[in-house]
Amino acid sequence: RIRFISIMTVDLLCQPTEAELSAEGSAPSSQVEVSRLARVQCSQQFSVAGAKQALQYADLYFWRLNKLRVPVKAEAEQVFKGVPHCRVLDAAEGQESVLVGTIYKTMKMKPNILDEYKSKPVEQVGKSTSIVSDDDVAVVEDESGRVNLAGTDVGMLPTGVVAAIKGIAQENGDFKVSAISFAGVPPVAPKPASLPSGILFVSSLNLGGDSASPLTGVLLDFIAGWTGNMGNERHFNTVVLLGDSCDFASEEQK
C-alpha cells in the first residue's frame, strides 16, 4: 500500500519532516512503508494471435496466388506449349519464358481517402471520376519479387488478378509481354435436378458508356429474385452476356 501525503504548502522537492508526518497521523519518515502493486497486462484481449500487422494484405494475396497457381499454370501449358516457366526474378534476359504471378497496377489517379478529406470539401468526397491515365504502370509479382510489364495495353489489364504472362526479359529490367493467359472458368457444381433451371441471355448493356441501360439494376434484382416474385433465381443457373456488354467506344472518344 502506498501512502500519499496531501500538504499543499510543502515543497514537493523536499522530504516531509517528522512533524509534518505526525500532524497527518503517520509514522516518521523512516517507518513509512511503500509497497508496489503488481503490474497487470490487460491489452492481450485485443491482440490477434499470429497476426502480422506490417504485411497488411500481403498474406491474402500470396494465399490466393498459391491457390490459383495450379490452374493458371495448367492453362498456360496448354496455350504456351514448349515455353519454360520460371519465377519473376529468375527470368533470363533475352529468353522467352512464362511468369505466373499477380498483376498489380500503379494508378496515379487512384484516390486516397486521407488525401481527399484533407484537400477537398466533404461534399466533394466520393464523387465518381475516372482513375485511369496514360501514366499507369502494370507489374507482375510473385514470392520472389516484381517486374514491370511492357508492350501491353495497361488500361486493359485488371489489377489483383493472377495470370500467366509470356514474354522476354529486357536489358532495362522490364518484361516485354507477348501474350497473357488466365485460369479460365472454374468448374460449376451441378444443381439438384428437382429445381427448374434455364439459361438467361443478356445483351446491349453498354456498361461504362453514356448509353448504359438504366435497367441494369432491375436486371440484377430480377436474377436474384428481389422483384417481388421470390424464387426467380431458380429459373436461371447460367447467365450469358452477349454483344455490346461494354461501351469501349465512349472511352476512346473521351
Accessible surface in RSA format (square Angstrom, percent):
REM  Atomic radii and reference values for relative SASA: ProtOr
REM  Chains: A
REM  Algorithm: Lee & Richards
REM  Probe-radius: 1.40
REM  Slices: 20
REM RES _ NUM      All-atoms   Total-Side   Main-Chain    Non-polar    All polar
REM                ABS   REL    ABS   REL    ABS   REL    ABS   REL    ABS   REL
RES ARG A   1   185.04  77.7 158.95  81.0  26.10  62.1  78.98 107.9 106.07  64.3
RES ILE A   2    76.08  43.3  58.51  43.6  17.57  42.3  58.51  42.1  17.57  47.7
RES ARG A   3   107.37  45.1  85.67  43.7  21.70  51.7  31.84  43.5  75.54  45.8
RES PHE A   4   172.38  86.2 142.50  88.3  29.87  77.7 145.10  88.0  27.28  78.1
RES ILE A   5    61.84  35.2  32.81  24.4  29.03  70.0  33.99  24.5  27.85  75.6
RES SER A   6    94.96  80.2  70.84  94.5  24.12  55.6  49.25 104.9  45.71  64.0
RES ILE A   7    37.65  21.4  28.44  21.2   9.21  22.2  32.14  23.1   5.52  15.0
RES MET A   8   179.31  92.9 146.88  97.2  32.43  77.2 123.93 105.4  55.38  73.4
RES THR A   9   133.80  95.2  96.41  97.7  37.39  89.1  85.46 114.8  48.35  73.1
RES VAL A  10    29.69  19.5  19.22  17.4  10.47  25.2  23.41  20.3   6.27  17.0
RES ASP A  11    84.45  59.2  69.54  69.2  14.91  35.2  35.46  83.5  48.99  48.9
RES LEU A  12   159.92  89.1 129.73  92.8  30.19  75.9 132.39  93.0  27.54  74.1
RES LEU A  13   170.08  94.7 135.02  96.6  35.06  88.1 139.03  97.6  31.04  83.5
RES CYS A  14    74.65  56.5  63.00  70.3  11.64  27.4  26.16  66.3  48.49  52.3
RES GLN A  15   136.01  76.1 108.93  79.6  27.08  64.5  45.65  97.2  90.36  68.5
RES PRO A  16    41.82  30.5  37.29  34.0   4.53  16.5  37.57  31.0   4.26  26.5
RES THR A  17    77.12  54.9  69.98  70.9   7.14  17.0  73.69  99.0   3.43   5.2
RES GLU A  18   110.20  63.3 106.77  80.8   3.43   8.2  30.22  58.4  79.98  65.3
RES ALA A  19    75.99  69.9  60.58  93.5  15.41  35.1  68.30  96.2   7.70  20.4
RES GLU A  20    50.47  29.0  47.30  35.8   3.17   7.6  22.90  44.3  27.57  22.5
RES LEU A  21     5.28   2.9   5.28   3.8   0.00   0.0   5.28   3.7   0.00   0.0
RES SER A  22    69.84  59.0  52.01  69.4  17.82  41.1  34.29  73.0  35.54  49.8
RES ALA A  23    89.30  82.1  46.75  72.1  42.56  96.8  58.88  82.9  30.42  80.6
RES GLU A  24    93.69  53.8  64.96  49.1  28.74  68.4   9.07  17.5  84.62  69.1
RES GLY A  25    73.08  90.1   0.00   N/A  73.08  90.1  36.65 100.6  36.43  81.6
RES SER A  26    27.21  23.0  14.09  18.8  13.12  30.2   5.94  12.6  21.28  29.8
RES ALA A  27    32.29  29.7  22.43  34.6   9.86  22.4  28.82  40.6   3.47   9.2
RES PRO A  28    45.76  33.3  45.72  41.7   0.04   0.1  45.72  37.7   0.04   0.2
RES SER A  29    37.59  31.8  22.48  30.0  15.12  34.8   6.06  12.9  31.53  44.2
RES SER A  30   103.53  87.5  60.94  81.3  42.59  98.1  57.22 121.8  46.31  64.9
RES GLN A  31   116.27  65.0  98.51  72.0  17.75  42.3  33.94  72.2  82.33  62.4
RES VAL A  32    54.14  35.6  33.13  30.0  21.01  50.6  33.19  28.8  20.95  56.8
RES GLU A  33   130.84  75.1 125.16  94.7   5.68  13.5  46.34  89.6  84.50  69.0
RES VAL A  34   108.72  71.5  76.20  69.0  32.52  78.4  76.49  66.5  32.24  87.4
RES SER A  35    43.36  36.6  38.07  50.8   5.29  12.2  42.91  91.4   0.45   0.6
RES ARG A  36   225.44  94.7 194.75  99.3  30.69  73.1  69.07  94.4 156.36  94.8
RES LEU A  37   150.52  83.8 126.36  90.4  24.16  60.7 127.85  89.8  22.67  61.0
RES ALA A  38    91.10  83.8  60.87  93.9  30.23  68.8  71.32 100.4  19.78  52.4
RES ARG A  39   221.13  92.8 182.90  93.2  38.24  91.0  78.13 106.8 143.00  86.7
RES VAL A  40   115.17  75.8  89.64  81.1  25.53  61.5  92.63  80.5  22.53  61.1
RES GLN A  41   101.85  57.0  77.49  56.6  24.36  58.0  31.84  67.8  70.01  53.1
RES CYS A  42    82.53  62.4  71.07  79.3  11.46  26.9  36.80  93.2  45.72  49.3
RES SER A  43    58.38  49.3  53.45  71.3   4.94  11.4  41.98  89.4  16.41  23.0
RES GLN A  44   120.46  67.4 110.05  80.4  10.41  24.8  47.37 100.8  73.10  55.4
RES GLN A  45   137.96  77.1  95.94  70.1  42.02 100.0  42.19  89.8  95.77  72.6
RES PHE A  46   161.83  81.0 132.74  82.2  29.09  75.7 138.90  84.2  22.93  65.6
RES SER A  47    73.14  61.8  46.26  61.7  26.89  61.9  31.39  66.8  41.75  58.5
RES VAL A  48   104.88  69.0  87.20  78.9  17.68  42.6  90.60  78.7  14.28  38.7
RES ALA A  49   105.36  96.9  69.86 107.8  35.50  80.8  81.43 114.7  23.93  63.4
RES GLY A  50    78.33  96.6   0.00   N/A  78.33  96.6  45.28 124.2  33.05  74.0
RES ALA A  51    48.39  44.5  15.36  23.7  33.04  75.2  24.93  35.1  23.46  62.2
RES LYS A  52   137.04  66.9 118.06  72.4  18.98  45.2  70.53  63.5  66.52  70.9
RES GLN A  53   137.87  77.1 120.31  87.9  17.56  41.8  65.16 138.7  72.71  55.1
RES ALA A  54    98.65  90.7  62.96  97.2  35.69  81.2  74.62 105.1  24.03  63.7
RES LEU A  55    77.11  42.9  67.55  48.3   9.56  24.0  69.89  49.1   7.22  19.4
RES GLN A  56   147.06  82.2 112.48  82.2  34.58  82.3  34.96  74.4 112.11  85.0
RES TYR A  57   153.43  71.6 151.21  86.0   2.22   5.8 103.77  78.0  49.66  61.2
RES ALA A  58    31.65  29.1  23.20  35.8   8.45  19.2  29.55  41.6   2.10   5.6
RES ASP A  59    79.90  56.0  73.63  73.3   6.27  14.8  34.39  80.9  45.51  45.4
RES LEU A  60   104.83  58.4  98.68  70.6   6.14  15.4 102.98  72.3   1.84   5.0
RES TYR A  61    90.05  42.0  89.12  50.7   0.93   2.4  48.03  36.1  42.02  51.8
RES PHE A  62    67.22  33.6  67.22  41.6   0.00   0.0  67.22  40.8   0.00   0.0
RES TRP A  63   147.38  59.1 142.92  69.2   4.46  10.5 127.85  68.2  19.53  31.7
RES ARG A  64    83.05  34.9  83.05  42.3   0.00   0.0  31.76  43.4  51.29  31.1
RES LEU A  65     0.87   0.5   0.87   0.6   0.00   0.0   0.87   0.6   0.00   0.0
RES ASN A  66    83.48  57.6  69.56  67.2  13.92  33.5  25.23  60.7  58.25  56.3
RES LYS A  67   126.94  61.9 110.05  67.5  16.89  40.2  54.98  49.5  71.96  76.7
RES LEU A  68    61.62  34.3  61.62  44.1   0.00   0.0  61.62  43.3   0.00   0.0
RES ARG A  69    66.82  28.1  66.82  34.1   0.00   0.0  36.68  50.1  30.14  18.3
RES VAL A  70   111.76  73.5 107.30  97.1   4.46  10.8 110.55  96.1   1.21   3.3
RES PRO A  71    53.17  38.8  45.11  41.1   8.07  29.3  50.93  42.1   2.24  13.9
RES VAL A  72     0.12   0.1   0.12   0.1   0.00   0.0   0.12   0.1   0.00   0.0
RES LYS A  73    83.12  40.6  83.12  51.0   0.00   0.0  29.35  26.4  53.77  57.3
RES ALA A  74    51.79  47.6  46.52  71.8   5.27  12.0  49.35  69.5   2.45   6.5
RES GLU A  75    69.99  40.2  67.56  51.1   2.43   5.8   5.39  10.4  64.60  52.7
RES ALA A  76     0.00   0.0   0.00   0.0   0.00   0.0   0.00   0.0   0.00   0.0
RES GLU A  77    85.32  49.0  76.36  57.8   8.96  21.3  24.11  46.6  61.20  50.0
RES GLN A  78   123.24  68.9 111.58  81.5  11.67  27.8  35.45  75.5  87.80  66.6
RES VAL A  79    86.55  57.0  56.99  51.6  29.56  71.2  62.93  54.7  23.62  64.1
RES PHE A  80    10.24   5.1   5.06   3.1   5.18  13.5   8.81   5.3   1.42   4.1
RES LYS A  81   154.59  75.4 128.27  78.7  26.31  62.7  75.42  67.9  79.17  84.3
RES GLY A  82    83.20 102.6   0.00   N/A  83.20 102.6  43.61 119.7  39.60  88.7
RES VAL A  83    22.98  15.1  14.91  13.5   8.07  19.4  16.46  14.3   6.52  17.7
RES PRO A  84    85.62  62.4  74.32  67.7  11.30  41.1  85.55  70.6   0.07   0.5
RES HIS A  85    51.21  28.0  22.56  15.7  28.66  73.3  21.94  22.6  29.27  34.1
RES CYS A  86    41.86  31.7  21.47  23.9  20.39  47.9  33.15  84.0   8.72   9.4
RES ARG A  87   129.11  54.2 125.63  64.0   3.48   8.3  53.05  72.5  76.06  46.1
RES VAL A  88     6.72   4.4   0.16   0.1   6.56  15.8   0.16   0.1   6.56  17.8
RES LEU A  89   112.11  62.4  82.67  59.1  29.44  74.0  86.05  60.4  26.06  70.1
RES ASP A  90    80.48  56.4  56.51  56.3  23.96  56.7  23.45  55.2  57.03  56.9
RES ALA A  91    22.92  21.1   3.87   6.0  19.05  43.3   3.98   5.6  18.95  50.2
RES ALA A  92    46.15  42.4  34.64  53.5  11.51  26.2  43.09  60.7   3.06   8.1
RES GLU A  93   110.72  63.6  85.85  64.9  24.86  59.2  30.70  59.4  80.01  65.3
RES GLY A  94    55.62  68.6   0.00   N/A  55.62  68.6  28.05  77.0  27.57  61.7
RES GLN A  95   116.31  65.0 112.23  82.0   4.08   9.7  33.14  70.5  83.17  63.1
RES GLU A  96    75.25  43.2  63.48  48.0  11.77  28.0  17.93  34.7  57.32  46.8
RES SER A  97     7.33   6.2   7.33   9.8   0.00   0.0   7.33  15.6   0.00   0.0
RES VAL A  98     0.24   0.2   0.00   0.0   0.24   0.6   0.00   0.0   0.24   0.6
RES LEU A  99     0.34   0.2   0.21   0.2   0.13   0.3   0.34   0.2   0.00   0.0
RES VAL A 100    11.49   7.6   8.32   7.5   3.18   7.7   8.32   7.2   3.18   8.6
RES GLY A 101     0.00   0.0   0.00   N/A   0.00   0.0   0.00   0.0   0.00   0.0
RES THR A 102     9.85   7.0   9.85  10.0   0.00   0.0   7.82  10.5   2.02   3.1
RES ILE A 103     0.00   0.0   0.00   0.0   0.00   0.0   0.00   0.0   0.00   0.0
RES TYR A 104    87.94  41.1  87.94  50.0   0.00   0.0  47.73  35.9  40.21  49.6
RES LYS A 105    17.60   8.6  11.54   7.1   6.05  14.4   0.97   0.9  16.63  17.7
RES THR A 106    64.09  45.6  62.78  63.6   1.31   3.1  51.95  69.8  12.14  18.4
RES MET A 107    29.47  15.3  15.83  10.5  13.63  32.5   6.80   5.8  22.67  30.0
RES LYS A 108   151.25  73.8 117.69  72.2  33.56  79.9  77.81  70.0  73.44  78.2
RES MET A 109   108.57  56.2  94.51  62.5  14.06  33.5  66.00  56.1  42.57  56.4
RES LYS A 110   125.60  61.3 109.64  67.3  15.96  38.0  60.57  54.5  65.03  69.3
RES PRO A 111    74.90  54.6  49.70  45.3  25.20  91.6  58.46  48.3  16.44 102.2
RES ASN A 112    76.44  52.7  67.83  65.5   8.61  20.7  17.84  42.9  58.60  56.6
RES ILE A 113    99.85  56.8  94.12  70.1   5.72  13.8  95.38  68.7   4.47  12.1
RES LEU A 114   127.35  70.9 125.95  90.1   1.41   3.5 126.69  89.0   0.67   1.8
RES ASP A 115    71.88  50.3  71.17  70.8   0.70   1.7  25.71  60.5  46.17  46.0
RES GLU A 116    25.21  14.5  24.21  18.3   1.00   2.4   8.57  16.6  16.65  13.6
RES TYR A 117   121.61  56.8  98.82  56.2  22.79  59.3  61.48  46.2  60.13  74.1
RES LYS A 118   166.04  81.0 126.00  77.3  40.03  95.3  83.04  74.7  83.00  88.4
RES SER A 119    89.06  75.3  51.44  68.6  37.62  86.7  51.18 109.0  37.88  53.1
RES LYS A 120    96.88  47.3  86.82  53.3  10.06  24.0  45.88  41.3  51.00  54.3
RES PRO A 121    64.66  47.1  52.27  47.7  12.39  45.0  64.17  53.0   0.49   3.0
RES VAL A 122   110.39  72.6 102.94  93.2   7.45  17.9 102.94  89.4   7.45  20.2
RES GLU A 123   131.75  75.6 106.85  80.8  24.89  59.3  66.97 129.5  64.77  52.9
RES GLN A 124    78.95  44.1  73.81  53.9   5.14  12.2   9.60  20.4  69.35  52.6
RES VAL A 125    28.84  19.0   8.83   8.0  20.00  48.2   9.37   8.1  19.46  52.8
RES GLY A 126    70.12  86.5   0.00   N/A  70.12  86.5  38.55 105.8  31.57  70.7
RES LYS A 127   142.07  69.3 119.79  73.5  22.28  53.0  77.74  70.0  64.32  68.5
RES SER A 128   118.04  99.7  80.61 107.6  37.44  86.2  52.75 112.3  65.29  91.5
RES THR A 129   104.74  74.5  80.64  81.8  24.10  57.4  67.29  90.4  37.45  56.6
RES SER A 130    83.26  70.4  56.84  75.9  26.41  60.8  54.00 115.0  29.26  41.0
RES ILE A 131    56.71  32.3  55.44  41.3   1.28   3.1  55.44  39.9   1.28   3.5
RES VAL A 132    85.59  56.3  68.33  61.9  17.25  41.6  68.33  59.4  17.25  46.8
RES SER A 133    33.94  28.7  19.11  25.5  14.83  34.2  26.82  57.1   7.12  10.0
RES ASP A 134   155.48 108.9 118.54 118.0  36.94  87.3  41.16  96.9 114.32 114.0
RES ASP A 135    84.66  59.3  74.60  74.3  10.05  23.8  11.42  26.9  73.24  73.0
RES ASP A 136    10.89   7.6   1.74   1.7   9.14  21.6   1.46   3.4   9.42   9.4
RES VAL A 137    61.94  40.8  60.15  54.5   1.79   4.3  61.94  53.8   0.00   0.0
RES ALA A 138     0.27   0.3   0.00   0.0   0.27   0.6   0.00   0.0   0.27   0.7
RES VAL A 139     6.58   4.3   6.58   6.0   0.00   0.0   6.58   5.7   0.00   0.0
RES VAL A 140     0.00   0.0   0.00   0.0   0.00   0.0   0.00   0.0   0.00   0.0
RES GLU A 141    50.73  29.1  49.70  37.6   1.04   2.5   1.23   2.4  49.50  40.4
RES ASP A 142     5.00   3.5   2.98   3.0   2.02   4.8   0.04   0.1   4.96   4.9
RES GLU A 143    92.75  53.3  60.93  46.1  31.83  75.8  50.29  97.3  42.46  34.7
RES SER A 144    25.01  21.1   1.60   2.1  23.41  53.9   8.59  18.3  16.41  23.0
RES GLY A 145    21.46  26.5   0.00   N/A  21.46  26.5  21.43  58.8   0.04   0.1
RES ARG A 146   115.52  48.5  97.42  49.7  18.10  43.1  44.48  60.8  71.03  43.1
RES VAL A 147    23.38  15.4  18.02  16.3   5.36  12.9  23.38  20.3   0.00   0.0
RES ASN A 148    68.31  47.1  65.44  63.2   2.87   6.9   6.14  14.8  62.17  60.1
RES LEU A 149    11.50   6.4   0.00   0.0  11.50  28.9   0.00   0.0  11.50  31.0
RES ALA A 150    33.89  31.2  28.10  43.4   5.79  13.2  33.89  47.7   0.00   0.0
RES GLY A 151    62.08  76.6   0.00   N/A  62.08  76.6  27.45  75.3  34.62  77.5
RES THR A 152    42.84  30.5  16.11  16.3  26.73  63.7  12.49  16.8  30.35  45.9
RES ASP A 153    90.68  63.5  77.25  76.9  13.43  31.8  36.68  86.3  54.00  53.9
RES VAL A 154    28.79  18.9  26.00  23.5   2.79   6.7  26.00  22.6   2.79   7.6
RES GLY A 155    43.54  53.7   0.00   N/A  43.54  53.7  16.15  44.3  27.39  61.3
RES MET A 156   118.71  61.5  95.00  62.9  23.70  56.4  76.38  64.9  42.32  56.1
RES LEU A 157    13.04   7.3   9.54   6.8   3.50   8.8  10.08   7.1   2.96   8.0
RES PRO A 158    59.06  43.0  48.80  44.5  10.26  37.3  58.74  48.5   0.32   2.0
RES THR A 159    70.66  50.3  52.35  53.1  18.31  43.6  48.38  65.0  22.27  33.7
RES GLY A 160    12.78  15.8   0.00   N/A  12.78  15.8   8.89  24.4   3.89   8.7
RES VAL A 161    52.75  34.7  49.40  44.7   3.35   8.1  52.75  45.8   0.00   0.0
RES VAL A 162     4.96   3.3   0.17   0.2   4.79  11.5   0.17   0.1   4.79  13.0
RES ALA A 163     0.00   0.0   0.00   0.0   0.00   0.0   0.00   0.0   0.00   0.0
RES ALA A 164     0.00   0.0   0.00   0.0   0.00   0.0   0.00   0.0   0.00   0.0
RES ILE A 165     0.00   0.0   0.00   0.0   0.00   0.0   0.00   0.0   0.00   0.0
RES LYS A 166    42.33  20.6  42.33  26.0   0.00   0.0   0.44   0.4  41.89  44.6
RES GLY A 167     0.65   0.8   0.00   N/A   0.65   0.8   0.65   1.8   0.00   0.0
RES ILE A 168    66.93  38.1  66.93  49.9   0.00   0.0  66.93  48.2   0.00   0.0
RES ALA A 169    14.95  13.7  13.68  21.1   1.26   2.9  13.68  19.3   1.26   3.3
RES GLN A 170    60.66  33.9  53.30  39.0   7.36  17.5  13.92  29.6  46.74  35.4
RES GLU A 171   154.09  88.5 127.72  96.6  26.37  62.8  41.22  79.7 112.87  92.2
RES ASN A 172   117.42  81.0  76.56  74.0  40.86  98.4  48.15 115.9  69.27  67.0
RES GLY A 173    47.37  58.4   0.00   N/A  47.37  58.4  35.91  98.5  11.46  25.7
RES ASP A 174    34.73  24.3  34.26  34.1   0.47   1.1   1.17   2.7  33.57  33.5
RES PHE A 175     1.02   0.5   1.02   0.6   0.00   0.0   1.02   0.6   0.00   0.0
RES LYS A 176   117.41  57.3 115.62  70.9   1.79   4.3  58.24  52.4  59.17  63.0
RES VAL A 177    14.27   9.4   3.96   3.6  10.31  24.8   4.09   3.6  10.18  27.6
RES SER A 178    76.18  64.4  37.52  50.1  38.66  89.1  46.50  99.0  29.69  41.6
RES ALA A 179    32.82  30.2  23.73  36.6   9.09  20.7  32.82  46.2   0.00   0.0
RES ILE A 180    47.53  27.0  18.87  14.1  28.66  69.1  18.87  13.6  28.66  77.8
RES SER A 181     8.48   7.2   3.97   5.3   4.51  10.4   6.38  13.6   2.10   2.9
RES PHE A 182    82.24  41.1  76.38  47.3   5.87  15.3  76.38  46.3   5.87  16.8
RES ALA A 183    31.99  29.4  17.54  27.1  14.45  32.9  17.54  24.7  14.45  38.3
RES GLY A 184    50.12  61.8   0.00   N/A  50.12  61.8  32.18  88.3  17.94  40.2
RES VAL A 185   137.36  90.4 107.71  97.5  29.66  71.5 109.61  95.2  27.76  75.3
RES PRO A 186    97.39  71.0  89.18  81.3   8.20  29.8  95.79  79.1   1.59   9.9
RES PRO A 187   137.22 100.0 106.48  97.1  30.74 111.8 118.55  97.9  18.68 116.1
RES VAL A 188   125.42  82.5  98.26  89.0  27.16  65.4 102.07  88.7  23.36  63.3
RES ALA A 189    81.47  74.9  63.53  98.0  17.94  40.8  69.12  97.3  12.35  32.7
RES PRO A 190   129.39  94.3  99.29  90.5  30.10 109.4 110.00  90.8  19.39 120.5
RES LYS A 191   117.53  57.3  93.26  57.2  24.28  57.8  67.47  60.7  50.06  53.3
RES PRO A 192    87.04  63.4  71.57  65.2  15.47  56.2  83.35  68.8   3.69  22.9
RES ALA A 193   110.35 101.5  68.89 106.3  41.46  94.3  79.75 112.3  30.60  81.1
RES SER A 194   101.46  85.7  63.07  84.2  38.39  88.4  58.17 123.9  43.29  60.6
RES LEU A 195    63.76  35.5  55.93  40.0   7.83  19.7  56.34  39.6   7.42  20.0
RES PRO A 196    75.84  55.3  62.83  57.3  13.01  47.3  74.99  61.9   0.84   5.2
RES SER A 197    67.12  56.7  33.98  45.4  33.14  76.3   5.72  12.2  61.40  86.0
RES GLY A 198    25.70  31.7   0.00   N/A  25.70  31.7  25.70  70.5   0.00   0.0
RES ILE A 199    97.81  55.7  74.12  55.2  23.69  57.1  74.12  53.4  23.69  64.3
RES LEU A 200    30.84  17.2  30.26  21.6   0.58   1.5  30.84  21.7   0.00   0.0
RES PHE A 201   121.22  60.6  97.11  60.1  24.11  62.7  97.11  58.9  24.11  69.0
RES VAL A 202    15.39  10.1  11.67  10.6   3.73   9.0  15.25  13.3   0.14   0.4
RES SER A 203    55.23  46.7  38.58  51.5  16.65  38.3   8.31  17.7  46.91  65.7
RES SER A 204    59.91  50.6  51.43  68.6   8.48  19.5  28.43  60.5  31.48  44.1
RES LEU A 205    16.24   9.0  16.24  11.6   0.00   0.0  16.24  11.4   0.00   0.0
RES ASN A 206    36.27  25.0  36.27  35.1   0.00   0.0   0.26   0.6  36.02  34.8
RES LEU A 207    74.08  41.3  69.70  49.9   4.38  11.0  70.09  49.2   3.99  10.8
RES GLY A 208    55.94  69.0   0.00   N/A  55.94  69.0  40.24 110.4  15.70  35.2
RES GLY A 209    12.69  15.6   0.00   N/A  12.69  15.6   1.36   3.7  11.32  25.4
RES ASP A 210   127.02  89.0  90.49  90.1  36.53  86.4  41.49  97.7  85.53  85.3
RES SER A 211    73.03  61.7  51.33  68.5  21.69  50.0  53.40 113.7  19.63  27.5
RES ALA A 212    41.20  37.9  26.55  41.0  14.64  33.3  26.55  37.4  14.64  38.8
RES SER A 213    33.58  28.4  24.28  32.4   9.29  21.4  15.51  33.0  18.06  25.3
RES PRO A 214   123.88  90.3  90.86  82.8  33.01 120.0 103.15  85.2  20.72 128.8
RES LEU A 215   117.31  65.3 115.82  82.9   1.49   3.8 116.40  81.7   0.91   2.5
RES THR A 216    31.40  22.3  30.56  31.0   0.83   2.0  30.75  41.3   0.65   1.0
RES GLY A 217    40.32  49.7   0.00   N/A  40.32  49.7  34.31  94.2   6.01  13.5
RES VAL A 218    83.96  55.2  82.82  75.0   1.13   2.7  83.27  72.4   0.68   1.9
RES LEU A 219    39.18  21.8  34.87  24.9   4.30  10.8  38.80  27.2   0.38   1.0
RES LEU A 220   109.42  60.9 105.75  75.7   3.66   9.2 106.13  74.5   3.28   8.8
RES ASP A 221    54.29  38.0  54.29  54.0   0.00   0.0   4.25  10.0  50.04  49.9
RES PHE A 222    77.05  38.6  77.05  47.7   0.00   0.0  77.05  46.7   0.00   0.0
RES ILE A 223    38.72  22.0  38.30  28.5   0.43   1.0  38.30  27.6   0.43   1.2
RES ALA A 224    37.21  34.2  20.81  32.1  16.40  37.3  27.71  39.0   9.50  25.2
RES GLY A 225     0.00   0.0   0.00   N/A   0.00   0.0   0.00   0.0   0.00   0.0
RES TRP A 226   180.78  72.5 151.72  73.4  29.06  68.2 133.68  71.3  47.09  76.4
RES THR A 227    65.63  46.7  27.67  28.1  37.96  90.5  33.77  45.4  31.86  48.2
RES GLY A 228    67.83  83.6   0.00   N/A  67.83  83.6  39.27 107.8  28.56  64.0
RES ASN A 229   100.05  69.0  93.37  90.2   6.68  16.1  30.55  73.5  69.50  67.2
RES MET A 230   141.90  73.5 118.03  78.1  23.86  56.8 103.49  88.0  38.40  50.9
RES GLY A 231    21.47  26.5   0.00   N/A  21.47  26.5  18.15  49.8   3.33   7.4
RES ASN A 232     5.50   3.8   5.46   5.3   0.04   0.1   0.04   0.1   5.45   5.3
RES GLU A 233    73.88  42.4  70.16  53.1   3.72   8.9  43.25  83.7  30.63  25.0
RES ARG A 234   130.16  54.7 122.25  62.3   7.91  18.8  21.18  28.9 108.98  66.0
RES HIS A 235    87.53  47.8  83.32  57.9   4.21  10.8  56.49  58.2  31.04  36.1
RES PHE A 236    40.61  20.3  29.79  18.4  10.83  28.2  29.94  18.2  10.67  30.5
RES ASN A 237    70.05  48.3  43.63  42.2  26.42  63.6   9.17  22.1  60.88  58.8
RES THR A 238    61.05  43.4  55.15  55.9   5.90  14.1  38.90  52.2  22.15  33.5
RES VAL A 239    64.94  42.7  37.22  33.7  27.71  66.8  37.22  32.3  27.71  75.2
RES VAL A 240    49.61  32.6  46.76  42.3   2.84   6.8  49.61  43.1   0.00   0.0
RES LEU A 241   102.84  57.3  75.95  54.3  26.88  67.6  75.95  53.3  26.88  72.3
RES LEU A 242    83.97  46.8  70.65  50.5  13.32  33.5  77.83  54.7   6.14  16.5
RES GLY A 243    48.99  60.4   0.00   N/A  48.99  60.4  40.38 110.8   8.61  19.3
RES ASP A 244    94.42  66.1  80.40  80.0  14.02  33.2   8.74  20.6  85.67  85.4
RES SER A 245    22.12  18.7  19.12  25.5   3.00   6.9  18.35  39.1   3.78   5.3
RES CYS A 246    63.30  47.9  48.05  53.6  15.26  35.9   5.94  15.1  57.36  61.9
RES ASP A 247    23.70  16.6  17.99  17.9   5.71  13.5   5.11  12.0  18.58  18.5
RES PHE A 248   113.66  56.9 110.88  68.7   2.78   7.2 110.88  67.2   2.78   8.0
RES ALA A 249    57.23  52.6  51.12  78.9   6.11  13.9  53.49  75.3   3.74   9.9
RES SER A 250    15.90  13.4  14.34  19.1   1.56   3.6   3.13   6.7  12.78  17.9
RES GLU A 251    94.53  54.3  80.94  61.2  13.59  32.4  38.59  74.6  55.94  45.7
RES GLU A 252   148.86  85.5 114.83  86.9  34.03  81.0  49.95  96.6  98.91  80.8
RES GLN A 253   156.39  87.5 117.87  86.1  38.52  91.7  48.17 102.5 108.22  82.1
RES LYS A 254   162.06  79.1  96.21  59.0  65.85 156.8  87.22  78.5  74.84  79.7
END  Absolute sums over single chains surface
CHAIN  1 A    18881.0      14620.7       4260.3      11169.8       7711.2
END  Absolute sums over all chains
TOTAL         18881.0      14620.7       4260.3      11169.8       7711.2
